[in-house]
């Protein structure tokens, strides 16, 4: 009788762990939703700016090397910034083949944060 009891306990334990309680299932769904939101955060505009743009624009956007514009006083719209980053302008490299559209938008959004607050 003992081996049967051990098998019975193992089977019950297995099904209990596999099925879980309703609360466990809700918690698992919440954790999955949270991780998918975290995964879809998108590119880090500041990090990309620091990698590709600081040489001419500077970390604070004011360097203006090689004809680069002072980003702290720029009044360009988001769409205009995206266009210039994508296609370049004068000496500025076009980034359409270097960065994804999402990365370009993230950089454009980040450059707006460099504007001097009045």
Secondary structure as GFF3:
##gff-version 3
##sequence-region A 1 118
A	DSSP	alpha_helix	2	19	.	.	.	ID=ss1
A	DSSP	alpha_helix	22	39	.	.	.	ID=ss2
A	DSSP	alpha_helix	45	52	.	.	.	ID=ss3
A	DSSP	alpha_helix	54	57	.	.	.	ID=ss4
A	DSSP	three_ten_helix	65	67	.	.	.	ID=ss5
A	DSSP	alpha_helix	78	87	.	.	.	ID=ss6
A	DSSP	alpha_helix	101	112	.	.	.	ID=ss7
###
